Amino acid sequence: MSLARPARCLFCSFSRAASAGPRVPSRQFHLSSVRLSDQKPKVPEVNKAPEGKTLDEIYREVKLDDFKHYTEEEKAALREHYTPEQIAAIEAGEKTIDPKDLAEQFRLRRDPMRLKYLDDFSVIEPGVDKHVRAPKTNSDYNATFKTEDDFMEDFARFFTESSEDPQPADFVRFLETNRVTHGKEEHELNGHSALSPNFLKDGETLEHMGDEIVPRPQYRTRFGELTYLNPEEPNEAEKRLFQVTGYGREYIKSLYIKDLVIRRVSNQTRLGKVPSMSVVTVAGNQNGLMGIGIAKSDEIVDACQQARARAVKNMQPVPRYEKRTIFGDVEGKVGAVELKLMHRPPGFGLRCQHLIFEMCRAAGIHDIAARVNRSRNPMNTVKAAYEALMSQRNPEDIARARGKKMVDVRGVYYSGKGVLSRRERRTA
């Protein structure tokens, strides 16, 4: 047996001519679709030309002869739809407009604000045309609603005047045409205002119709404008502040409140930068209580109100020596801001930065010196000063921790009379 023929037959089976059935593609190693040799490329179908003329063809074919004056037959047809005054206006417009301008400037609008109609201007479009309002003479300011007795009389009149065999349509017609007010019929059926009938006076209500109108009190704001809102009445935010703190309105008014830092900040999001206003406020009673509040809002007025409310809520007692200065020297550090507050003798005053000056003024501190090192960021300066004031060590706590008893040496030396003046010391 020869091996040549089987080998030739084996190789011939892979030839293109020997394959009787459809060719099976080999495995693909890429994402593109398999295209067989017997497939034909798809040819996109060409849309047929639309019947009629396009707008561009109309633009190109517009001629001067297309804009002719109305013939007698056309005028007769117009008289069937329009009044003589409208016909006169149409003829005046035809004489005024030059046909040459129409032929040169003729265009059909394609913008979104175009009119929905082209030639028929007898149709009223709500978004374009103005509604026909009733005249003001239809208004009746003395009109009043009917009472239950009036409606009972109307129903009794309907049943007495109706036939022996009334139809449902008669009753429906009676309900539709029956009036609900006393006064001008035009006022109810075709009032001047399309929204609501204007038969109530200013300040008059349905419950107290016909009664004497009591004018509402008006108040003048700090900008000189008149308003019906009483500025003395607390709003919702003030009521919540009263409930949380327990302070009254007069006490909060007596507090020293000052906006220290007002700046514009922005938050970077995936939609872009969102701007807002940031406010730092200090509040105190100038007698040992002081607190700061920080708030953010889109509007500066809202941010100030929130910051002031938070400052009042955060008020805490500040240690003071002789109710005028601090106990020793204290330091505070927030971020890159480092500051030092130093106690001073009576009459020294507040020799410090303006932000620390306002905080000491709110807390009731009168003699102090301050030194701000490194950065002078306003917000961090306020936080560092607040941290330094609250970090004071009370001598009584130190003595209690050491198991000692603290005694005022001057009070003992001057027979318990406390701190004496220089003249009293001489006479003592």
ZATORSE-525768 format. One record per residue (C-alpha): residue in three letters; x negated, y, z. Coordinates in pm, whole numbers, plus 50000, padded with zeros to 5 digits. Each point is the difference from the previous one (the first is absolute). Layout:
BEGIN
{pt "ala",{X,Y,Z}},
...
//
This chain:
BEGIN
{pt "met",{50000,50000,50000}},
{pt "ser",{49861,50336,49897}},
{pt "leu",{50000,50292,50238}},
{pt "ala",{49982,50268,49730}},
{pt "arg",{50363,49991,49899}},
{pt "pro",{50143,50026,50350}},
{pt "ala",{49763,50289,50062}},
{pt "arg",{50114,50172,49682}},
{pt "cys",{50364,49947,50094}},
{pt "leu",{49933,50134,50346}},
{pt "phe",{49845,50319,49864}},
{pt "cys",{50270,50037,49738}},
{pt "ser",{50271,50006,50266}},
{pt "phe",{49869,50339,50119}},
{pt "ser",{50006,50154,49656}},
{pt "arg",{50276,50250,49909}},
{pt "ala",{50122,49795,49704}},
{pt "ala",{50039,49682,50203}},
{pt "ser",{50232,50157,50259}},
{pt "ala",{50355,49929,49887}},
{pt "gly",{50191,50156,50291}},
{pt "pro",{49977,50351,50143}},
{pt "arg",{49670,50104,50139}},
{pt "val",{49972,49993,50379}},
{pt "pro",{49787,50286,50132}},
{pt "ser",{49716,49930,50234}},
{pt "arg",{49988,50135,50353}},
{pt "gln",{49954,50375,50018}},
{pt "phe",{49756,50162,50239}},
{pt "his",{50132,50357,49967}},
{pt "leu",{50327,50176,50081}},
{pt "ser",{50105,50086,49646}},
{pt "ser",{50289,49807,49849}},
{pt "val",{49933,49713,49764}},
{pt "arg",{50069,50074,49635}},
{pt "leu",{50032,49701,49770}},
{pt "ser",{49896,50009,49639}},
{pt "asp",{50352,49939,49871}},
{pt "gln",{50147,50301,50185}},
{pt "lys",{50067,50314,49803}},
{pt "pro",{49942,50346,50141}},
{pt "lys",{50317,50168,50112}},
{pt "val",{50091,50308,49800}},
{pt "pro",{50202,50259,50195}},
{pt "glu",{50338,50068,49853}},
{pt "val",{50031,50340,49845}},
{pt "asn",{50308,50185,50119}},
{pt "lys",{50228,50114,49732}},
{pt "ala",{50043,50366,49940}},
{pt "pro",{50303,50137,50186}},
{pt "glu",{50295,50100,49798}},
{pt "gly",{50056,50371,49956}},
{pt "lys",{49753,50286,50035}},
{pt "thr",{49761,50052,50287}},
{pt "leu",{49957,50328,50183}},
{pt "asp",{49671,50070,49824}},
{pt "glu",{50168,49956,49663}},
{pt "ile",{50275,50236,50107}},
{pt "tyr",{49738,50257,50104}},
{pt "arg",{49825,49979,49664}},
{pt "glu",{50319,50011,49792}},
{pt "val",{50163,50298,50172}},
{pt "lys",{50064,50273,49743}},
{pt "leu",{50151,50345,49996}},
{pt "asp",{50309,49875,49814}},
{pt "asp",{50088,49770,50290}},
{pt "phe",{50105,50299,50212}},
{pt "lys",{50290,50152,49811}},
{pt "his",{50280,50216,50128}},
{pt "tyr",{50332,49845,50095}},
{pt "thr",{50247,49953,49718}},
{pt "glu",{50368,50080,50029}},
{pt "glu",{50083,49633,50048}},
{pt "glu",{49747,49969,50281}},
{pt "lys",{50132,50315,50165}},
{pt "ala",{50352,49860,49984}},
{pt "ala",{49877,49682,50170}},
{pt "leu",{49827,50206,50269}},
{pt "arg",{50317,50196,50073}},
{pt "glu",{50167,49677,50106}},
{pt "his",{49747,49951,50283}},
{pt "tyr",{49894,50354,50099}},
{pt "thr",{50180,50318,50096}},
{pt "pro",{49984,50315,49784}},
{pt "glu",{49753,50157,50245}},
{pt "gln",{49770,49700,49968}},
{pt "ile",{50030,50008,49620}},
{pt "ala",{49899,50367,50004}},
{pt "ala",{49699,49917,50219}},
{pt "ile",{49897,49720,49762}},
{pt "glu",{50021,50230,49697}},
{pt "ala",{49798,50268,50181}},
{pt "gly",{49734,49741,50080}},
{pt "glu",{49989,49887,49637}},
{pt "lys",{49937,50357,49886}},
{pt "thr",{49731,50059,50261}},
{pt "ile",{49792,49685,49944}},
{pt "asp",{49794,49988,49682}},
{pt "pro",{50025,49663,49816}},
{pt "lys",{49632,50030,49910}},
{pt "asp",{49906,49988,50369}},
{pt "leu",{50215,49691,50046}},
{pt "ala",{49827,49824,49712}},
{pt "glu",{49651,50088,50125}},
{pt "gln",{50053,49950,50373}},
{pt "phe",{50245,49709,49995}},
{pt "arg",{49891,49735,50250}},
{pt "leu",{50173,49733,50205}},
{pt "arg",{49890,50002,50363}},
{pt "arg",{49847,49682,50137}},
{pt "asp",{49910,50118,50349}},
{pt "pro",{50182,49860,50307}},
{pt "met",{50186,50331,50051}},
{pt "arg",{50167,49993,49660}},
{pt "leu",{50376,50031,49971}},
{pt "lys",{50198,49682,49957}},
{pt "tyr",{50204,50153,49720}},
{pt "leu",{49888,50167,49678}},
{pt "asp",{50296,50173,49839}},
{pt "asp",{50304,49947,50223}},
{pt "phe",{49970,50273,50265}},
{pt "ser",{50362,49956,50106}},
{pt "val",{49891,49725,50242}},
{pt "ile",{49891,50121,50345}},
{pt "glu",{49680,49845,50131}},
{pt "pro",{49976,50021,50383}},
{pt "gly",{49621,50034,50000}},
{pt "val",{49990,50279,49741}},
{pt "asp",{50327,50188,49984}},
{pt "lys",{50156,50198,50282}},
{pt "his",{50332,49894,50139}},
{pt "val",{50295,50231,49961}},
{pt "arg",{50075,50138,50343}},
{pt "ala",{50335,50125,50112}},
{pt "pro",{50032,50376,50054}},
{pt "lys",{49953,50144,50347}},
{pt "thr",{50359,50123,49998}},
{pt "asn",{50113,49640,50058}},
{pt "ser",{49850,50006,50349}},
{pt "asp",{50244,50043,50288}},
{pt "tyr",{49827,50069,50331}},
{pt "asn",{50330,49985,50191}},
{pt "ala",{50085,49644,49891}},
{pt "thr",{50076,49751,50278}},
{pt "phe",{50052,49625,50017}},
{pt "lys",{50348,49856,50022}},
{pt "thr",{50112,49845,50326}},
{pt "glu",{50168,49662,50049}},
{pt "asp",{50342,50167,50004}},
{pt "asp",{49929,50160,49661}},
{pt "phe",{49909,49663,49851}},
{pt "met",{50315,49845,50146}},
{pt "glu",{50208,50272,49834}},
{pt "asp",{49828,49933,49665}},
{pt "phe",{50075,49627,50024}},
{pt "ala",{50361,50066,50101}},
{pt "arg",{50045,50240,49706}},
{pt "phe",{49857,49739,49763}},
{pt "phe",{50237,49727,50113}},
{pt "thr",{50305,50229,49996}},
{pt "glu",{49927,50138,49652}},
{pt "ser",{49899,49669,49845}},
{pt "ser",{50244,49781,49808}},
{pt "glu",{50183,49704,50144}},
{pt "asp",{49753,49759,49844}},
{pt "pro",{49654,50163,50041}},
{pt "gln",{49708,49852,49814}},
{pt "pro",{49653,49938,50148}},
{pt "ala",{49856,50239,49744}},
{pt "asp",{50211,50283,50143}},
{pt "phe",{49858,49943,50349}},
{pt "val",{49643,49987,49867}},
{pt "arg",{50058,50322,49807}},
{pt "phe",{50137,50162,50317}},
{pt "leu",{49691,49902,50201}},
{pt "glu",{49768,50136,49731}},
{pt "thr",{50179,50334,49965}},
{pt "asn",{50089,50058,50364}},
{pt "arg",{49804,50287,50151}},
{pt "val",{49815,49983,50331}},
{pt "thr",{49959,50374,50068}},
{pt "his",{50212,50313,50027}},
{pt "gly",{49892,50285,49776}},
{pt "lys",{49902,50048,49639}},
{pt "glu",{50054,49697,49784}},
{pt "glu",{49696,50090,49786}},
{pt "his",{49784,49997,50311}},
{pt "glu",{50075,49633,50066}},
{pt "leu",{50023,49869,49644}},
{pt "asn",{49722,50206,49841}},
{pt "gly",{49794,50162,50272}},
{pt "his",{49706,50226,49932}},
{pt "ser",{49755,49755,50158}},
{pt "ala",{49982,49653,49851}},
{pt "leu",{49850,49856,50319}},
{pt "ser",{50247,50101,50272}},
{pt "pro",{50297,50238,50024}},
{pt "asn",{49905,50330,50157}},
{pt "phe",{50300,50057,50226}},
{pt "leu",{49806,49992,50331}},
{pt "lys",{49835,50309,50133}},
{pt "asp",{49646,50013,50132}},
{pt "gly",{49985,49817,50332}},
{pt "glu",{50356,49865,49971}},
{pt "thr",{50065,49625,50028}},
{pt "leu",{50297,49776,49929}},
{pt "glu",{50064,49941,50371}},
{pt "his",{50011,50372,50081}},
{pt "met",{50151,50140,49683}},
{pt "gly",{50160,50339,50051}},
{pt "asp",{49840,50055,50342}},
{pt "glu",{49785,50297,50076}},
{pt "ile",{49648,49934,49880}},
{pt "val",{49739,50038,50272}},
{pt "pro",{49670,50108,49842}},
{pt "arg",{49706,49775,50076}},
{pt "pro",{49720,50167,50193}},
{pt "gln",{49690,50079,49800}},
{pt "tyr",{49647,50016,50131}},
{pt "arg",{49698,50182,49866}},
{pt "thr",{49677,49807,49956}},
{pt "arg",{49654,50135,50062}},
{pt "phe",{49973,50076,49627}},
{pt "gly",{50312,50220,50013}},
{pt "glu",{50233,49754,49823}},
{pt "leu",{50354,49926,50120}},
{pt "thr",{50091,49639,50074}},
{pt "tyr",{50281,49806,50170}},
{pt "leu",{49754,49777,50191}},
{pt "asn",{49938,50108,50355}},
{pt "pro",{49624,50014,50055}},
{pt "glu",{50054,49946,50373}},
{pt "glu",{50153,49655,49946}},
{pt "pro",{49734,49724,50002}},
{pt "asn",{49967,49778,49696}},
{pt "glu",{49957,49623,50001}},
{pt "ala",{49620,50015,50029}},
{pt "glu",{50018,50235,50299}},
{pt "lys",{50260,49780,50170}},
{pt "arg",{49772,49696,49967}},
{pt "leu",{49711,50205,50139}},
{pt "phe",{50210,50100,50301}},
{pt "gln",{50090,49636,50066}},
{pt "val",{49642,49869,49970}},
{pt "thr",{49822,50267,50204}},
{pt "gly",{50275,50104,50240}},
{pt "tyr",{49915,50366,49943}},
{pt "gly",{50269,50260,49944}},
{pt "arg",{50034,50242,49713}},
{pt "glu",{49885,50300,50203}},
{pt "tyr",{49695,49816,50132}},
{pt "ile",{49890,49894,49652}},
{pt "lys",{50046,50358,49880}},
{pt "ser",{49770,50121,50278}},
{pt "leu",{49716,49765,49893}},
{pt "tyr",{49697,50131,49816}},
{pt "ile",{50001,49827,49659}},
{pt "lys",{49740,50073,49733}},
{pt "asp",{49928,49842,49660}},
{pt "leu",{49624,49947,49995}},
{pt "val",{49929,49825,49668}},
{pt "ile",{50214,50006,49684}},
{pt "arg",{49852,49830,49698}},
{pt "arg",{50105,49825,49681}},
{pt "val",{49920,49629,49970}},
{pt "ser",{50068,49741,49730}},
{pt "asn",{50042,49624,50000}},
{pt "gln",{49858,49812,49702}},
{pt "thr",{50241,49730,49879}},
{pt "arg",{50038,49798,49682}},
{pt "leu",{50246,50263,49878}},
{pt "gly",{49755,50283,50058}},
{pt "lys",{49933,50249,50277}},
{pt "val",{50289,50067,50238}},
{pt "pro",{49948,50344,50163}},
{pt "ser",{50123,50087,50350}},
{pt "met",{49938,50252,50277}},
{pt "ser",{49822,49914,50325}},
{pt "val",{50043,50216,50312}},
{pt "val",{49830,49989,50342}},
{pt "thr",{50184,50184,50280}},
{pt "val",{49923,50064,50367}},
{pt "ala",{50265,50056,50268}},
{pt "gly",{49966,50086,50368}},
{pt "asn",{50165,50178,50290}},
{pt "gln",{49683,50204,50078}},
{pt "asn",{49998,49846,50346}},
{pt "gly",{49824,49665,49971}},
{pt "leu",{50204,49818,49731}},
{pt "met",{49871,49964,49645}},
{pt "gly",{50056,49769,49702}},
{pt "ile",{49922,49980,49630}},
{pt "gly",{50216,49870,49714}},
{pt "ile",{49910,49894,49647}},
{pt "ala",{50259,49957,49724}},
{pt "lys",{50018,49967,49622}},
{pt "ser",{50283,50081,49762}},
{pt "asp",{50067,50109,49644}},
{pt "glu",{50120,50342,50118}},
{pt "ile",{49795,50218,50232}},
{pt "val",{50306,50101,50203}},
{pt "asp",{50089,49638,50080}},
{pt "ala",{49638,49920,50086}},
{pt "cys",{49982,50295,50243}},
{pt "gln",{50324,49900,50172}},
{pt "gln",{49887,49639,50043}},
{pt "ala",{49655,50103,50126}},
{pt "arg",{50148,50239,50258}},
{pt "ala",{50243,49737,50125}},
{pt "arg",{49720,49744,50036}},
{pt "ala",{49779,50253,50179}},
{pt "val",{50276,50061,50256}},
{pt "lys",{50046,49623,50047}},
{pt "asn",{49624,49945,50049}},
{pt "met",{49951,50265,50269}},
{pt "gln",{49784,49870,50287}},
{pt "pro",{49846,50164,50308}},
{pt "val",{49652,50145,49946}},
{pt "pro",{49767,50005,50305}},
{pt "arg",{49906,50357,50097}},
{pt "tyr",{49769,50132,50266}},
{pt "glu",{50158,50288,50191}},
{pt "lys",{50260,50011,49720}},
{pt "arg",{49759,50191,49777}},
{pt "thr",{49713,49778,49874}},
{pt "ile",{49895,49635,49966}},
{pt "phe",{49821,49762,50237}},
{pt "gly",{49639,50011,49882}},
{pt "asp",{49872,49961,49646}},
{pt "val",{50167,49747,49770}},
{pt "glu",{49922,49879,49650}},
{pt "gly",{50211,49865,49717}},
{pt "lys",{49922,49833,49670}},
{pt "val",{50235,49913,49712}},
{pt "gly",{49844,49908,49668}},
{pt "ala",{49712,50236,49928}},
{pt "val",{50129,50267,50240}},
{pt "glu",{49814,50027,50331}},
{pt "leu",{50094,50269,50249}},
{pt "lys",{49934,50090,50360}},
{pt "leu",{50231,50187,50237}},
{pt "met",{49838,50179,50296}},
{pt "his",{50161,50145,50312}},
{pt "arg",{49943,50366,50076}},
{pt "pro",{50051,50239,50296}},
{pt "pro",{50310,50219,50041}},
{pt "gly",{50034,50280,49749}},
{pt "phe",{49785,49831,49736}},
{pt "gly",{50289,49957,49755}},
{pt "leu",{50043,49762,49708}},
{pt "arg",{49682,50015,49794}},
{pt "cys",{50054,49718,49756}},
{pt "gln",{50125,49914,49652}},
{pt "his",{50346,50124,49902}},
{pt "leu",{50149,49648,49999}},
{pt "ile",{49868,49925,50350}},
{pt "phe",{50112,50349,50105}},
{pt "glu",{50363,49920,49910}},
{pt "met",{49985,49662,50175}},
{pt "cys",{49861,50153,50320}},
{pt "arg",{50258,50275,49985}},
{pt "ala",{50280,49742,49974}},
{pt "ala",{49856,49799,50292}},
{pt "gly",{49951,50304,50227}},
{pt "ile",{49617,50002,50003}},
{pt "his",{49855,50352,50023}},
{pt "asp",{49623,49956,50049}},
{pt "ile",{49809,49765,49773}},
{pt "ala",{49714,49986,49750}},
{pt "ala",{49971,49758,49708}},
{pt "arg",{49732,49898,49754}},
{pt "val",{50087,49808,49681}},
{pt "asn",{49710,49811,49843}},
{pt "arg",{49964,49834,49661}},
{pt "ser",{50326,49993,49803}},
{pt "arg",{50278,50253,50054}},
{pt "asn",{50290,49813,49846}},
{pt "pro",{50316,50169,50137}},
{pt "met",{50203,49686,50066}},
{pt "asn",{49712,49809,50159}},
{pt "thr",{49913,50308,50206}},
{pt "val",{50349,50007,50148}},
{pt "lys",{49988,49627,50075}},
{pt "ala",{49654,50023,50157}},
{pt "ala",{50102,50295,50219}},
{pt "tyr",{50312,49814,50114}},
{pt "glu",{49791,49692,50077}},
{pt "ala",{49751,50209,50198}},
{pt "leu",{50269,50174,50207}},
{pt "met",{50168,49670,50083}},
{pt "ser",{49671,49829,50092}},
{pt "gln",{49935,50221,50303}},
{pt "arg",{49923,49818,50324}},
{pt "asn",{50205,50119,50292}},
{pt "pro",{49784,50047,50314}},
{pt "glu",{50275,49850,50215}},
{pt "asp",{49991,49678,49798}},
{pt "ile",{49620,49988,50029}},
{pt "ala",{50014,50048,50377}},
{pt "arg",{50269,49735,50033}},
{pt "ala",{49792,49755,49796}},
{pt "arg",{49694,50063,50221}},
{pt "gly",{50199,49972,50319}},
{pt "lys",{49926,50359,50096}},
{pt "lys",{50215,50290,50103}},
{pt "met",{49980,50317,49797}},
{pt "val",{50012,50323,50198}},
{pt "asp",{50016,50353,49867}},
{pt "val",{49686,50151,50152}},
{pt "arg",{50111,50356,49949}},
{pt "gly",{50336,49931,50160}},
{pt "val",{49834,49843,50303}},
{pt "tyr",{49740,50276,50024}},
{pt "tyr",{50261,50273,49989}},
{pt "ser",{50222,49833,50261}},
{pt "gly",{50230,49832,49753}},
{pt "lys",{50113,50324,49842}},
{pt "gly",{49897,49886,49656}},
{pt "val",{49798,50207,49761}},
{pt "leu",{49964,50354,50132}},
{pt "ser",{49919,50312,49811}},
{pt "arg",{49671,50184,50042}},
{pt "arg",{50158,50265,50224}},
{pt "glu",{50163,49734,50218}},
{pt "arg",{49668,49820,50036}},
{pt "arg",{49840,50317,50132}},
{pt "thr",{50271,50052,50258}},
{pt "ala",{50013,49633,50103}},
//
